[in-house]
């Protein structure tokens, strides 16, 4: 798992599921929702790599 990888959220955020990993933080990943460009911090167990 590395920055630039694509993944799917286990539970949609505002209807969105597809994300791109941007940066690994201490306990979370900074991700960008592909369809909207919104950036979020999520734990590794909240997504599945594509």
C-alpha positions as a Markdown table, in Angstrom:
| # | Residue | x | y | z |
|---|---|---|---|---|
| 1 | Unk | 0.0 | 0.0 | 0.0 |
| 2 | Unk | 1.5 | 3.3 | -1.1 |
| 3 | Unk | 0.6 | 6.8 | -2.2 |
| 4 | Unk | -1.1 | 6.8 | -5.6 |
| 5 | Unk | -2.9 | 3.5 | -5.0 |
| 6 | Unk | -6.6 | 3.4 | -5.5 |
| 7 | Unk | -9.0 | 1.9 | -3.0 |
| 8 | Unk | -12.7 | 1.5 | -2.2 |
| 9 | Unk | -14.2 | 2.8 | 1.1 |
| 10 | Unk | -16.0 | 0.0 | 3.0 |
| 11 | Unk | -18.8 | 2.5 | 3.9 |
| 12 | Unk | -19.6 | 5.3 | 1.5 |
| 13 | Unk | -18.9 | 8.9 | 2.5 |
| 14 | Unk | -21.8 | 11.0 | 1.2 |
| 15 | Unk | -22.4 | 8.4 | -1.5 |
| 16 | Unk | -18.8 | 8.2 | -2.6 |
| 17 | Unk | -16.6 | 5.1 | -2.4 |
| 18 | Unk | -13.7 | 5.4 | -4.8 |
| 19 | Unk | -10.6 | 7.0 | -3.3 |
| 20 | Unk | -6.9 | 7.6 | -4.0 |
| 21 | Unk | -4.3 | 7.3 | -1.3 |
| 22 | Unk | -2.3 | 10.5 | -1.0 |
| 23 | Unk | -0.1 | 10.3 | 2.1 |
| 24 | Unk | 0.3 | 8.0 | 5.1 |
| 25 | Unk | 0.0 | 9.9 | 8.4 |
| 26 | Unk | 0.8 | 8.5 | 11.8 |
| 27 | Unk | -2.3 | 6.3 | 12.3 |
| 28 | Unk | -4.4 | 7.2 | 9.2 |
| 29 | Unk | -4.2 | 7.8 | 5.5 |
| 30 | Unk | -4.9 | 11.1 | 3.8 |
| 31 | Unk | -7.1 | 10.2 | 0.8 |
| 32 | Unk | -8.9 | 12.0 | -2.0 |
| 33 | Unk | -12.3 | 11.0 | -3.2 |
| 34 | Unk | -12.0 | 10.4 | -6.9 |
| 35 | Unk | -15.4 | 11.9 | -8.0 |
| 36 | Unk | -15.4 | 15.0 | -5.9 |
| 37 | Unk | -11.7 | 15.8 | -5.0 |
| 38 | Unk | -12.6 | 16.1 | -1.3 |
| 39 | Unk | -9.7 | 15.0 | 0.9 |
| 40 | Unk | -10.3 | 13.0 | 4.1 |
| 41 | Unk | -8.3 | 11.1 | 6.8 |
| 42 | Unk | -9.3 | 7.5 | 7.1 |
| 43 | Unk | -8.0 | 4.4 | 9.0 |
| 44 | Unk | -6.5 | 1.5 | 7.0 |
| 45 | Unk | -9.4 | -0.8 | 8.0 |
| 46 | Unk | -11.9 | 1.7 | 6.5 |
| 47 | Unk | -10.9 | 0.8 | 2.9 |
| 48 | Unk | -10.0 | -2.0 | 0.6 |
| 49 | Unk | -7.2 | -1.7 | -2.0 |
| 50 | Unk | -8.4 | -2.1 | -5.6 |
